[in-house]
């Protein structure tokens, strides 16, 4: 009985070691961005990201009043750091961003899917294995709050309003 358990455990360890070896050797996992992840892997990584953001969302995330000044500052930052990957109302993301895996999401409806604290955490901490940088490493909490204020305001903006805000922000840039 004990010998059978030891044999079974040994076989499981051997199978795990072979699978791990295949993974590390590149046979079991392709790192090229031109190959989509398997559905199971994509689901597992996405589920992990969702749970991590929800668990680590910053309850003390600064919230700014979405007045014109805040939105203009947020737009200047969004224009420099975000729009190429995430687009905006009536604005497609850059063509090269569509070649990223996973493809960066459009953020127009992000505030319906994420709380304020979760959006702040996503921008501040970034997301591993996606190309989303941790802007909190180089930005002040206020700058991140301004980007989040803009993202939260986007669902209420028409493409024309968004474009007008972009033009005004560009005209006022130092």
JOHU-V345205 format. One record per helix or strand of 3 or more residues. SS is the DSSP state (@ for helix, = for strand). FROM is the first residue (numbers start at 1). TO is the last residue. If there is no record, write none. Layout:
SS/FROM/TO
SS/FROM/TO
This chain:
@/2/25
@/39/56
@/68/81
@/83/86
@/95/99
@/110/113
@/116/125
@/135/137
@/141/154
@/159/172
